[in-house]
Amino acid sequence: MSKTYGDITERLLKLPVGGSCVVNVRRPDRYLKTVRKYAPATEWRVEHLDEGKVMTRVR
């Protein structure tokens, strides 16, 4: 069976609580929508940096 999401989404789903990763994307909301689909109880925080967006798994 093939994967239904990409590498960035997979990295986000594997993050532990309190873990962060920097992604270089224009629309982090698209990734948040996807990770919420696969992990609906997870909360996320997105911060903007010069080199990309920092996405943190809050809970």
C-alpha positions as CSV (number, residue, x, y, z in Angstrom):
1,M,0.0,0.0,0.0
2,S,1.4,3.4,-0.9
3,K,1.9,6.3,1.4
4,T,-0.8,9.0,1.2
5,Y,1.4,11.9,2.4
6,G,4.9,13.2,1.7
7,D,8.2,13.4,3.5
8,I,7.5,16.7,5.3
9,T,4.2,15.4,6.7
10,E,5.9,12.2,7.8
11,R,8.6,14.1,9.6
12,L,6.0,16.2,11.4
13,L,3.9,13.1,12.4
14,K,7.0,11.5,13.9
15,L,7.9,14.5,16.1
16,P,7.8,13.9,19.8
17,V,5.8,16.3,22.0
18,G,7.9,19.5,22.3
19,G,9.9,18.6,19.2
20,S,10.4,21.0,16.3
21,C,11.6,21.0,12.8
22,V,12.3,23.7,10.3
23,V,10.5,23.4,6.9
24,N,11.0,25.6,3.9
25,V,7.5,25.9,2.7
26,R,5.3,28.8,1.7
27,R,2.0,27.4,3.1
28,P,2.5,25.6,6.4
29,D,-1.3,25.5,6.8
30,R,-1.5,22.8,4.1
31,Y,0.8,20.6,6.2
32,L,-1.1,21.4,9.4
33,K,-4.4,20.3,7.7
34,T,-2.8,17.0,6.6
35,V,-1.2,16.2,10.0
36,R,-4.5,17.1,11.8
37,K,-6.2,14.6,9.5
38,Y,-3.8,11.8,10.7
39,A,-3.3,13.0,14.3
40,P,-6.4,14.9,15.2
41,A,-5.5,15.3,18.9
42,T,-2.2,16.9,18.2
43,E,-1.7,20.7,18.6
44,W,0.9,22.6,16.6
45,R,2.7,26.0,16.8
46,V,4.1,27.6,13.7
47,E,6.8,30.3,14.0
48,H,8.3,32.2,11.1
49,L,12.1,32.4,10.6
50,D,14.2,33.8,7.8
51,E,15.1,30.3,6.6
52,G,11.6,28.8,6.8
53,K,8.9,27.9,9.2
54,V,9.5,26.2,12.6
55,M,6.7,23.8,13.3
56,T,6.5,22.5,16.8
57,R,4.3,19.7,18.2
58,V,2.8,21.1,21.3
59,R,0.6,18.2,22.5
